[in-house]
Amino acid sequence: MLLNPFIAAMFPGSMVLSASMDFLTMTIPNPIPAALTLGYFVLAAGCLSPQAILYDVSCGFTILVMTFAMFTFRWIGGGDAKLAAATALWMGWGSILDYGVAASLCGGLLTLGLLMARARPLPTIFAQIPGVARLHDRESGVPYGIALAVAGLIEYPHTQIWAAAFS
């Protein structure tokens, strides 16, 4: 039985918003992972057992520790770390490996695309757009939140919470 459609749609909406914000500003504002976390608990409370919720929380916490370590070494941004941890709540242990593989593949494609684009001169019409000019800058990083969001959207229909909410 589908619970509140707004809560069920919160995950895809938050993924699109986080990808958009990372693309435009190279940041993922804190309210996005916070809303994802809160949304998970609201939806999970209505459709998952307490044991399943604790299981998902252990997944999210593990990913938070791992991504915080990556952030400490400056391998990823803080917004990416928080987004990955919040997304891991929704994925749970049953989907986290597939999510990680999908995020890696999407991130690799995104990085290759940016490297290829940065190797060519930016057309003047696009140079006028600050976000595009920033992305084209070789000193700029990779908005990896886009890869995390796309991977989350790919894997969401295969998660335990999806099955429970949409059954």
Secondary structure, DSSP 8 states (H G I E B T S, - for coil): ----HHHHHHHHHHHHHHHHHHHHHS---THHHHHHHHHHHHHHHHHS-HHHHHHHHHHHHHHHHHHHHHHHTTSS-HHHHHHHHHHHHHHHHHHHHHHHHHHHHHHHHHHHHHHHHHTS---HHHHTSHHHHHHH-TTS---THHHHHHHHHHHGGGSHHHHHH--
